Amino acid sequence: MPRKIPPKPCNIDTSPEHYEAFGWCTKNGIKVYPKWVKNELRVEIDNSNTKNRYTISKESYTNCESQQVTWDLYIKLYDKYKNLL
């Protein structure tokens, strides 16, 4: 039986700003995560502060791309809602 090759780790570009945005979003009920939809990996936003609570991306991503998009969305959501909540 051939030996399985482990997947290469993703090179995710994060900064202290990403972690600050992640912490703020988590405390304020905003979650971002990858989700499989019909054999495609998409990114979903669960925002308990809005009328339309769930938003899912129209684009599909690879595993590594979805991780980077998730981190970047935390910053966008932090910038959008930090003065409103």
N, C-alpha and C positions, 0 to 999 in steps of 0.2 A: 504494500500500500504506500503510495507516494506521501512524502512528508508535507504537511500543510505549511504554506508560507504565511506568516503573520502579516496582517495589513500594515502598511506604513503609517506612522503617526501623522496626524494632521498638523500643519504648521499654522496655528491660529495666532493672529496678531492682536494681542490684548494690551491694554495699558491700565494704569490706576483709574483713569476715567471710566473704563468699562466696568470695573469692579464697583465703583461708586454708583454708577447708574444701575447696575444689577441689584445692589443692596437697596437702593431707593425704590426701585420697581417692586421688588419682593415685599418690602414693608407696606407698600400701597396697593397690593392686590393685583399686580400686573405680572403675568408670566409669559415667557416666549419659549417655544420648544419645537423641535422637529416632529413631524407626524407623517406616517405613511398614508397616502390616499391613492387608491387604485394603482398600486405598484410604483408610485412616485413619491419621493421624499419632498415634503413641503414644510413651510414654517408657519406655525399657528401662534396667534397672539390671544391670550385669555386676559381680558381687561374687565375686572368686576366693577369698574367705575363708569362704564358706558352702557348705553341702551343696547347696542349690538355687541354683546359680550365677546363673541368669538370672531376672529378674522383670520382667514387662511390665505397664504400667498397664492398667486396665480402661477408663478414660476415653480418648476421643480429643480431640485439641487442634488448634488452628490453629498455624501456624508460629510466630507470636509467643508464644502461650501456652506452647507446648512449650519454648521457650527459657527463659522465666521459671520454669516448673516444674522444668526441669533444674537451674538454679542453686539453687532452693529445696531440692531433694532433696539436693544436695551438703551443705547445712547440716544437714539432718535426719540424714543418714548419718554425718556427722562427729560430731554430738552423740551418736548411738547407739553408735558403735564406738570413739570416741577413747580410752576407758579399757579397752577389751577387746583391742585389737591392740597 
